[in-house]
Amino acid sequence: MNSPENSVPGSFFGRMAEKITKFSGSTMAFVLAAGIVLVWGITGPLFHYSETWQLVINTGTTIITFLMVFLIQRAQNKDSLVLHLKLNELIAATRGASNRLINAQDFSEEEIRTLHDFYCALAEMAKQDNDLGKTHSVEEAEDNHNEKLAAHSE
């Protein structure tokens, strides 16, 4: 079976970033980094702990850190998107699940707070039932809320 990276050619940058990201999380990358620091430390007396000697490690680590921030963010964005796609598939395929949650990552903060309040109401209803097997829906919570509003306005 082909892996996704073999079946879709992708951009040169995408393939390179993927390889660097995988390598940077490996034991070999850690050993290499630790080895560089060790060699740098050992060479201190040779260079009389000069400013240039210190500048070499400072510049190298700063450049690597700067570039890695972007690679890490790219990997995080990809992982997040994949997770959202998987959750969207589960919501779309689950009977009784509210399709309004598909692409919830695109909701405004106000919409997210509103949905959070609905789920807090569901959690409260579940607590009151003392029956962990009983389920409620967002619509049921909305109906309950609307009934309460109607009762208060009479």
C-alpha positions as CSV (number, residue, x, y, z in Angstrom):
1,M,0.0,0.0,0.0
2,N,1.3,3.4,-0.9
3,S,1.7,6.0,1.7
4,P,0.1,9.4,1.1
5,E,3.4,11.1,0.4
6,N,4.2,8.5,-2.3
7,S,0.8,8.6,-4.0
8,V,0.6,12.4,-4.2
9,P,3.7,14.1,-5.6
10,G,3.4,17.3,-3.7
11,S,5.7,20.3,-3.9
12,F,9.4,20.1,-3.5
13,F,9.1,22.3,-0.3
14,G,6.4,20.0,1.1
15,R,8.6,16.8,0.6
16,M,11.7,18.5,2.0
17,A,9.8,19.9,5.0
18,E,8.3,16.5,5.7
19,K,11.7,14.8,5.6
20,I,13.3,17.5,7.8
21,T,10.4,17.3,10.3
22,K,10.7,13.5,10.5
23,F,14.5,13.7,10.9
24,S,14.4,16.5,13.5
25,G,12.3,14.3,15.8
26,S,14.6,11.3,15.6
27,T,17.2,10.0,17.9
28,M,19.9,10.5,15.3
29,A,19.0,14.3,15.1
30,F,19.4,14.5,18.9
31,V,22.7,12.7,18.9
32,L,23.9,14.9,16.1
33,A,22.9,18.1,17.9
34,A,24.4,16.9,21.2
35,G,27.6,15.9,19.3
36,I,27.9,19.4,17.8
37,V,27.5,21.0,21.2
38,L,30.0,18.6,22.7
39,V,32.6,19.3,19.9
40,W,31.9,23.0,20.4
41,G,32.5,22.8,24.1
42,I,35.7,20.7,23.7
43,T,37.1,23.2,21.3
44,G,36.6,26.1,23.7
45,P,40.2,26.0,25.1
46,L,41.6,25.7,21.6
47,F,39.9,29.0,20.7
48,H,40.5,30.5,24.1
49,Y,36.8,30.8,24.7
50,S,36.8,33.7,22.3
51,E,33.8,35.8,21.3
52,T,34.0,34.3,17.8
53,W,33.9,30.8,19.4
54,Q,30.8,31.8,21.3
55,L,29.2,33.5,18.3
56,V,29.5,30.3,16.2
57,I,27.2,28.3,18.5
58,N,24.9,31.3,19.2
59,T,24.4,32.0,15.5
60,G,24.0,28.4,14.5
61,T,21.4,27.7,17.2
62,T,19.5,30.9,16.4
63,I,19.3,30.1,12.7
64,I,18.2,26.5,13.3
65,T,15.6,27.6,15.9
66,F,14.2,30.3,13.6
67,L,13.8,27.9,10.7
68,M,12.4,25.1,12.9
69,V,9.6,27.3,14.2
70,F,8.2,27.5,10.7
71,L,8.6,23.8,10.1
72,I,7.0,22.9,13.4
73,Q,4.1,25.3,12.7
74,R,3.6,23.8,9.2
75,A,3.5,20.3,10.7
76,Q,1.1,21.5,13.4
77,N,-1.2,23.1,10.8
78,K,-1.2,19.8,8.7
79,D,-1.9,17.7,11.8
80,S,-4.7,20.0,12.9
81,L,-6.3,20.0,9.4
82,V,-6.2,16.2,9.3
83,L,-7.7,15.9,12.7
84,H,-10.5,18.3,11.7
85,L,-11.2,16.3,8.6
86,K,-11.4,13.0,10.6
87,L,-13.7,14.6,13.1
88,N,-15.9,16.0,10.3
89,E,-16.1,12.6,8.7
90,L,-17.2,11.1,12.0
91,I,-19.9,13.8,12.5
92,A,-21.1,13.4,9.0
93,A,-21.3,9.6,9.2
94,T,-22.9,9.4,12.7
95,R,-26.7,9.3,12.7
96,G,-28.1,11.8,15.1
97,A,-24.9,13.9,15.3
98,S,-25.4,17.6,14.6
99,N,-24.0,18.5,11.3
100,R,-23.7,22.1,12.5
101,L,-20.4,21.0,14.1
102,I,-18.8,20.2,10.8
103,N,-16.0,22.8,10.3
104,A,-16.5,24.1,13.8
105,Q,-12.9,25.3,13.6
106,D,-14.1,28.1,11.3
107,F,-16.8,29.4,13.8
108,S,-16.5,32.8,15.4
109,E,-15.7,33.0,19.1
110,E,-19.3,34.0,19.8
111,E,-20.6,30.9,17.9
112,I,-18.2,28.7,19.8
113,R,-19.3,30.2,23.1
114,T,-23.0,29.6,22.2
115,L,-22.3,25.9,21.3
116,H,-20.3,25.6,24.5
117,D,-23.3,26.9,26.5
118,F,-25.5,24.3,24.8
119,Y,-23.1,21.5,25.7
120,C,-22.9,22.8,29.3
121,A,-26.7,22.5,29.3
122,L,-26.5,18.9,28.0
123,A,-24.0,18.1,30.7
124,E,-26.3,19.6,33.4
125,M,-29.3,17.6,32.0
126,A,-27.2,14.4,32.1
127,K,-26.2,15.1,35.8
128,Q,-29.9,15.6,36.8
129,D,-30.9,12.4,35.1
130,N,-28.5,10.3,37.2
131,D,-28.4,7.9,34.2
132,L,-25.2,7.9,32.3
133,G,-26.8,5.8,29.5
134,K,-29.4,8.4,28.7
135,T,-28.5,10.9,25.9
136,H,-29.6,14.3,25.0
137,S,-29.2,16.4,21.9
138,V,-28.5,20.1,21.3
139,E,-32.0,20.4,19.9
140,E,-33.5,18.9,23.1
141,A,-31.5,21.4,25.1
142,E,-32.8,24.2,22.8
143,D,-36.4,23.0,23.1
144,N,-36.0,22.9,26.9
145,H,-34.6,26.4,26.9
146,N,-37.4,27.7,24.7
147,E,-40.0,26.1,26.9
148,K,-38.5,27.9,29.9
149,L,-38.4,31.2,28.1
150,A,-42.1,30.8,27.1
151,A,-43.1,29.9,30.7
152,H,-41.3,32.9,32.1
153,S,-42.9,35.3,29.6
154,E,-46.5,34.3,30.4
